[in-house]
């Protein structure tokens, strides 16, 4: 140890050191050498020296400096306890025995096997090779090829991870975690980006957003948006508070949701699809087991297309505010609704064609129509064509048609070559019959159509009410 308290003493020390060839240096000091001030600059080379402690005056103590301790090692530390491995650099306090490492900061540790690692910060530890750690309190826990930037980050199990953010953590392989408190726990090939974003027990998944959650069995799933939730495999969730808790579901839009079913799709703000392979598209659209398209459209087990329209079991509603509130119905047109089952309701259509499916040994079959200003109805299977030509019809609106038939239709005679050719049934009558339940009714029975071994009877009931 060399100590001096005046300019003359220091000059003598510098001369002796240079004479013995231990240190070659250029030292420049200020003119005020009263035991308080010393300026040292322009140090050119330090060769083969081990200067454990050099103190000039009572106020200045140079750091612990070791050069070539081992092979090509530089240590500039606070005490004599700092160490570094071969071909390594340590600046600050800490220990290291690994090779080809750089440690800059306070209390960093390069454990055995941490070769080719870099630590910049404080109180960080690399437990294996090829790690890069920037910040403080970072821990690679015997893992390799990880990049960690932040404070309190950790890689508990796994290699090849990228971790950025305060208290971000990873357990697994080849993950990317970015955000304050973001995690990828028991994951491989997963991305978790966002404050407190969670990817838990999933592979090949993506979670992006504040408090996002892609967890459980959400293999190959994507959750993008604040507070999103994905819990099953191959699902996609995009939007604030959106969630998909079933397999292969899609929920896109703020608060959009798919239930714990297979293949449900919900697209739109507050869209909700709760049934298997159900589809809800539009603002607040919802469906149980059907297809619902349009703002506030509702489909239970049917198909609904239109704003604020709705359908029930096995029904179809098409048009704004169209309502099919009975089963096995079809509604087409704005504001149109059904009143009974098996009804077809439409608005301002000139022609309607309906195929009647028949089954052998079925005694009867009924189909209801709800029409406005209709001029023709065609029933293809059964070869029935009905054209309305009713006197004084301007005073009435047709509301319902009911076709009934008995027996099994085999073939039509009367000049018709097959059952697929229409049989025209003209109607020309006044509605002068007394009404039933406030409605005027007319019943026409057509007989005499000869079938093979079967007599086929066509019955049509027409309910009419005055126009409003």
C-alpha positions in Angstrom: 0.0 0.0 0.0 1.3 3.4 -1.0 0.3 6.5 1.0 1.3 10.2 0.6 0.1 13.4 2.1 2.0 16.1 0.2 3.0 17.0 -3.4 6.7 16.2 -2.8 5.9 12.8 -1.2 3.6 11.9 -4.1 6.2 12.9 -6.7 8.7 10.7 -5.0 6.3 7.8 -5.0 5.5 8.3 -8.7 9.2 8.4 -9.5 9.9 5.2 -7.6 7.0 3.3 -9.2 8.0 4.3 -12.7 11.7 3.5 -12.0 11.0 0.0 -10.9 8.8 -0.6 -14.0 5.8 -1.7 -12.2 3.5 1.1 -13.4 3.9 3.4 -16.3 1.5 6.3 -16.0 1.0 10.0 -16.5 -0.1 11.7 -13.3 -1.1 15.3 -13.1 -2.0 16.9 -9.8 -3.4 20.2 -8.9 -1.2 22.9 -7.1 -3.3 22.6 -4.0 -1.9 19.7 -2.2 -2.9 20.4 1.4 -4.1 16.9 2.1 -7.6 17.6 0.7 -7.5 17.7 -3.2 -5.9 15.5 -5.9 -6.7 15.3 -9.6 -5.5 12.3 -11.5 -6.1 12.1 -15.3 -4.7 10.7 -18.6 -3.7 7.3 -17.4 -2.2 5.7 -20.5 -1.3 2.1 -19.5 -1.4 -0.2 -16.6 0.7 -3.3 -17.1 1.3 -6.3 -14.9 0.1 -4.5 -11.8 -1.8 -5.6 -8.7 -2.6 -2.4 -6.8 -4.5 -3.5 -3.8 -5.0 -0.1 -2.4 -3.6 3.3 -3.2 -4.4 6.2 -1.0 -3.3 9.8 -1.7 -4.0 12.1 1.2 -6.5 11.4 3.9 -9.5 12.2 1.7 -9.1 10.0 -1.4 -9.0 6.2 -1.7 -8.9 4.7 -5.2 -11.0 1.5 -5.9 -9.8 -2.0 -5.8 -8.2 -2.5 -9.3 -7.1 -5.8 -10.7 -5.8 -6.2 -14.2 -4.8 -9.6 -15.7 -6.0 -11.6 -12.7 -6.2 -14.8 -14.7 -6.5 -14.3 -18.4 -7.5 -10.9 -19.8 -9.6 -10.0 -16.8 -10.5 -6.6 -15.5 -11.9 -6.0 -12.0 -12.7 -2.5 -10.7 -14.5 -2.9 -7.4 -15.0 -1.5 -3.9 -13.3 -4.1 -1.8 -10.8 -6.9 -2.3 -13.7 -9.4 -2.4 -14.7 -8.7 -6.1 -13.7 -11.5 -8.5 -14.2 -12.3 -12.1 -13.5 -15.3 -14.4 -11.3 -15.5 -17.4 -11.8 -13.0 -20.2 -14.3 -11.1 -18.0 -15.0 -7.6 -16.8 -16.4 -6.7 -13.4 -17.2 -3.0 -12.6 -18.7 -2.5 -9.2 -19.3 -5.0 -6.4 -20.1 -8.7 -6.8 -18.5 -12.0 -7.7 -18.0 -14.1 -10.8 -16.2 -17.2 -11.7 -17.7 -17.7 -15.2 -15.8 -16.9 -18.4 -16.4 -14.2 -21.0 -18.8 -12.3 -18.8 -19.5 -8.6 -18.1 -20.9 -7.5 -14.8 -21.6 -3.8 -14.1 -23.3 -2.7 -10.9 -23.7 -3.7 -7.3 -23.9 -7.1 -5.8 -24.3 -9.0 -9.1 -23.4 -12.7 -9.2 -22.1 -14.7 -12.1 -22.4 -18.3 -10.9 -20.3 -21.2 -12.3 -21.6 -22.0 -15.7 -22.8 -18.4 -16.5 -20.3 -18.1 -19.4 -21.0 -15.5 -22.0 -23.5 -13.6 -19.8 -24.0 -9.9 -19.2 -25.4 -8.2 -16.1 -26.0 -4.5 -15.8 -27.7 -3.3 -12.7 -27.8 -4.4 -9.0 -28.5 -7.6 -7.0 -29.0 -9.7 -10.1 -27.8 -13.3 -10.6 -27.2 -15.4 -13.7 -27.2 -19.1 -13.0 -26.3 -20.3 -16.5 -24.8 -19.3 -19.8 -25.7 -16.7 -22.4 -28.0 -14.6 -20.3 -28.5 -10.8 -20.6 -29.8 -9.0 -17.5 -30.4 -5.3 -17.3 -32.0 -3.7 -14.2 -32.1 -4.8 -10.6 -33.1 -7.9 -8.6 -33.2 -10.0 -11.8 -32.8 -13.8 -11.5 -32.2 -16.3 -14.3 -32.1 -19.3 -11.8 -29.7 -21.6 -13.6 -31.3 -21.0 -17.1 -29.7 -20.2 -20.4 -30.2 -17.8 -23.3 -32.6 -15.5 -21.6 -32.9 -11.7 -22.0 -34.2 -9.9 -18.9 -34.8 -6.1 -18.7 -36.5 -4.6 -15.6 -36.6 -5.0 -11.9 -37.5 -8.2 -10.1 -37.8 -10.2 -13.3 -37.3 -13.9 -13.1 -36.9 -17.0 -15.3 -37.7 -20.0 -13.0 -37.5 -22.8 -15.5 -36.7 -22.6 -19.2 -34.4 -21.1 -21.8 -34.6 -18.7 -24.7 -37.0 -16.4 -23.0 -37.4 -12.6 -23.4 -38.6 -10.9 -20.2 -39.2 -7.1 -20.0 -40.9 -5.3 -17.1 -41.0 -5.0 -13.3 -41.7 -8.3 -11.6 -42.3 -10.0 -15.0 -41.7 -13.8 -14.8 -41.4 -16.8 -17.0 -41.5 -20.6 -16.5 -41.0 -22.4 -19.8 -39.2 -22.2 -23.2 -39.1 -19.5 -25.9 -41.6 -17.1 -24.3 -41.9 -13.4 -24.6 -43.2 -11.5 -21.6 -43.4 -7.7 -21.6 -45.1 -5.7 -18.8 -45.3 -4.8 -15.2 -46.2 -8.1 -13.5 -46.7 -9.9 -16.7 -46.2 -13.7 -16.6 -45.9 -16.8 -18.7 -46.2 -19.7 -16.3 -45.6 -23.3 -17.5 -45.7 -22.1 -21.1 -43.8 -22.7 -24.3 -43.6 -20.4 -27.4 -46.1 -18.0 -25.8 -46.3 -14.2 -25.8 -47.7 -12.2 -22.8 -47.6 -8.5 -23.2 -49.3 -6.0 -20.8 -49.4 -5.0 -17.2 -50.4 -8.0 -15.1 -51.1 -10.0 -18.3 -51.2 -13.7 -17.6 -50.4 -16.7 -19.8 -50.8 -19.8 -17.6 -50.2 -23.4 -18.6 -50.6 -22.8 -22.4 -48.4 -23.3 -25.4 -48.3 -21.3 -28.7 -50.6 -18.7 -27.2 -50.7 -14.9 -27.3 -52.0 -12.6 -24.5 -51.8 -8.9 -25.1 -53.5 -6.3 -22.8 -53.9 -5.0 -19.3 -54.9 -8.0 -17.0 -55.3 -10.2 -20.0 -55.7 -13.9 -19.2 -54.9 -16.8 -21.5 -54.8 -19.8 -19.3 -55.8 -23.4 -18.5 -56.1 -25.4 -21.8 -55.9 -22.4 -24.2 -53.4 -24.0 -26.5 -52.8 -21.9 -29.6 -55.2 -19.2 -28.5 -55.1 -15.4 -28.8 -56.3 -12.9 -26.3 -55.9 -9.2 -27.2 -57.4 -6.4 -25.1 -57.6 -5.3 -21.5 -59.2 -7.8 -19.2 -59.7 -10.5 -21.9 -60.1 -14.1 -20.9 -59.4 -17.3 -22.9 -59.6 -20.7 -21.3 -59.8 -23.2 -24.1 -57.7 -24.2 -27.1 -57.6 -22.5 -30.5 -59.8 -19.6 -29.6 -59.5 -15.9 -30.5 -60.5 -13.0 -28.2 -60.1 -9.4 -29.2 -61.6 -6.5 -27.2 -61.9 -5.1 -23.7 -63.5 -7.6 -21.3 -64.1 -10.0 -24.1 -64.0 -13.7 -23.3 -64.0 -17.2 -24.8 -64.4 -20.1 -22.4 -65.1 -22.8 -25.0 -62.9 -24.6 -27.5 -62.3 -23.0 -30.9 -64.4 -20.0 -30.0 -64.1 -16.4 -31.4 -65.1 -13.3 -29.4 -64.3 -10.0 -31.0 -65.6 -6.7 -29.5 -65.7 -5.1 -26.1 -67.5 -7.5 -23.6 -68.1 -10.0 -26.4 -68.5 -13.5 -25.0 -68.7 -17.1 -26.1 -69.8 -19.8 -23.6 -68.1 -23.1 -22.7 -69.2 -24.7 -26.0 -67.5 -25.7 -29.2 -67.0 -23.4 -32.1 -69.1 -20.4 -30.9 -68.6 -17.0 -32.6 -69.5 -13.6 -31.1 -68.5 -10.5 -33.0 -69.6 -7.0 -31.8 -69.9 -5.0 -28.6 -71.6 -7.2 -26.0 -72.3 -9.9 -28.5 -73.0 -13.3 -26.8 -72.9 -16.8 -28.4 -73.9 -19.5 -25.9 -74.5 -22.6 -28.1 -72.3 -25.0 -29.9 -71.3 -23.6 -33.3 -73.6 -20.7 -32.7 -72.9 -17.3 -34.3 -73.8 -13.8 -32.9 -72.7 -10.8 -35.0 -73.7 -7.2 -34.1 -74.0 -4.9 -31.2 -75.5 -6.9 -28.3 -76.5 -9.7 -30.7 -77.1 -13.0 -28.8 -77.9 -16.6 -29.6 -78.3 -19.9 -27.8 -77.9 -22.4 -30.6 -78.6 -20.4 -33.7 -77.4 -17.6 -35.9 -78.0 -14.0 -34.9 -76.9 -11.1 -37.1 -77.7 -7.5 -36.4 -77.7 -5.0 -33.6 -79.6 -6.5 -30.6 -80.7 -9.4 -32.7 -81.7 -12.5 -30.7 -81.9 -16.1 -31.9 -82.6 -18.9 -29.5 -82.4 -22.0 -31.8 -83.1 -20.3 -35.1 -81.8 -17.7 -37.5 -82.2 -14.0 -37.0 -81.0 -11.3 -39.4 -81.9 -7.7 -38.7 -81.7 -5.0 -36.0 -83.7 -5.8 -32.9 -85.2 -8.8 -34.6 -85.7 -12.2 -32.8 -86.5 -15.8 -33.5 -87.4 -18.8 -31.3 -86.8 -22.5 -31.8 -86.3 -23.7 -35.4 -87.6 -20.3 -36.7 -86.2 -17.7 -39.1 -86.6 -13.9 -38.7 -85.2 -11.6 -41.4 -85.7 -7.9 -41.3 -85.4 -5.1 -38.8 -87.7 -5.7 -35.8 -88.9 -8.9 -37.4 -90.2 -11.4 -34.8 -90.7 -15.1 -35.1 -92.0 -15.9 -31.7 -93.4 -19.3 -32.5 -91.6 -22.5 -33.4 -91.0 -23.6 -37.0 -91.9 -20.2 -38.4 -90.3 -17.9 -41.0 -90.7 -14.1 -40.9 -89.5 -11.8 -43.7 -89.8 -8.1 -43.6 -89.5 -5.1 -41.3 -91.9 -5.2 -38.4 -93.5 -8.5 -39.4 -94.3 -11.1 -36.7 -95.9 -14.5 -36.3 -98.9 -15.5 -34.2 -99.0 -19.3 -34.4 -96.6 -22.2 -35.1 -95.6 -23.3 -38.6 -96.4 -19.9 -40.0 -94.8 -18.0 -42.8 -95.0 -14.2 -42.3 -93.9 -11.7 -45.0 -94.4 -8.2 -46.1 -95.3 -6.9 -49.6 -94.2 -10.0 -51.5 -96.0 -10.8 -54.8 -95.0 -14.5 -54.9 -94.2 -17.1 -52.3 -93.1 -20.6 -53.2 -93.1 -23.2 -50.4 -91.9 -26.8 -50.7 -94.0 -29.2 -48.7 -92.1 -32.2 -47.6 -94.3 -35.3 -47.3 -93.6 -38.6 -45.6 -95.4 -41.9 -46.3 -98.1 -42.9 -43.9 -98.4 -39.4 -42.4 -102.2 -38.7 -42.2 -102.1 -35.0 -42.5 -99.8 -32.0 -42.7 -100.4 -28.3 -42.1 -98.5 -25.2 -43.1 -99.5 -21.6 -42.2 -98.9 -18.4 -44.1 -99.1 -14.8 -43.0 -99.2 -12.6 -46.1 -99.7 -9.0 -47.1 -101.0 -8.3 -50.6 -100.1 -11.7 -51.9 -101.3 -12.8 -55.3 -99.8 -16.3 -55.6 -98.8 -19.2 -53.5 -97.0 -22.2 -55.0 -96.5 -25.5 -53.2 -94.0 -27.4 -55.3 -94.1 -30.8 -53.6 -97.7 -31.7 -54.0 -98.1 -29.7 -57.2 -100.5 -27.2 -55.9 -100.7 -23.6 -57.1 -103.1 -21.1 -55.6 -103.8 -17.7 -57.1 -106.1 -15.3 -55.3 -108.7 -13.5 -57.3 -111.4 -12.4 -54.8 -114.0 -9.7 -55.5 -113.8 -6.6 -53.4 -110.4 -7.6 -52.2 -109.3 -4.0 -51.7 -111.2 -4.0 -48.5 -109.3 -7.0 -47.0 -105.8 -8.1 -46.1 -105.0 -11.8 -46.4 -103.5 -13.0 -43.2 -103.3 -16.8 -43.1 -103.5 -19.8 -45.4 -103.7 -23.4 -44.3 -103.1 -26.3 -46.6 -104.0 -29.7 -45.4 -103.8 -33.0 -47.2 -104.4 -36.6 -46.2 -102.9 -39.8 -47.4 -99.8 -40.2 -49.5 -99.5 -38.3 -52.8 -98.5 -40.7 -55.5 -99.4 -39.1 -58.8 -101.8 -36.6 -60.4 -104.1 -37.3 -63.3 -106.3 -34.6 -64.9 -103.7 -34.2 -67.6 -100.8 -33.6 -65.2 -97.8 -35.6 -66.1 -96.0 -35.7 -62.7 -96.3 -34.5 -59.2 -93.8 -31.8 -59.8 -96.1 -30.0 -62.3 -98.4 -27.5 -60.7 -102.1 -28.1 -60.5 -103.8 -24.7 -60.8 -106.7 -24.0 -58.4 -108.4 -20.7 -59.3 -110.5 -19.0 -56.7 -113.1 -16.4 -57.5 -115.6 -15.7 -54.7 -116.9 -12.9 -52.5 -116.1 -13.0 -48.8 -119.7 -12.8 -47.7 -119.6 -15.7 -45.2 -120.3 -14.9 -41.5 -117.1 -14.4 -39.6 -115.7 -16.6 -36.8 -114.0 -14.9 -33.8 -114.4 -11.6 -35.5 -112.8 -12.8 -38.8 -114.5 -13.5 -42.1 -113.8 -17.1 -43.1 -114.1 -19.1 -46.3 -113.6 -22.8 -46.8 -113.1 -24.4 -50.2 -112.9 -28.1 -50.5 -111.6 -29.5 -53.8 -112.3 -33.1 -54.5 -112.5 -35.4 -57.5 -108.8 -35.4 -58.2 -108.0 -39.1 -58.8 -104.8 -40.6 -57.5 -103.5 -44.1 -57.8 -105.6 -46.0 -55.3 -105.9 -42.9 -53.1 -108.2 -39.9 -53.2 -106.3 -36.7 -52.5 -108.3 -33.8 -51.0 -107.0 -30.2 -51.1 -108.5 -27.9 -48.4 -107.8 -24.2 -48.1 -108.9 -22.0 -45.3 -108.7 -18.2 -45.8 -108.9 -15.7 -42.9 -109.4 -12.1 -43.9 -109.7 -8.9 -41.9 -110.4 -5.3 -42.9 -107.4 -3.2 -43.8 -106.4 -0.7 -41.2 
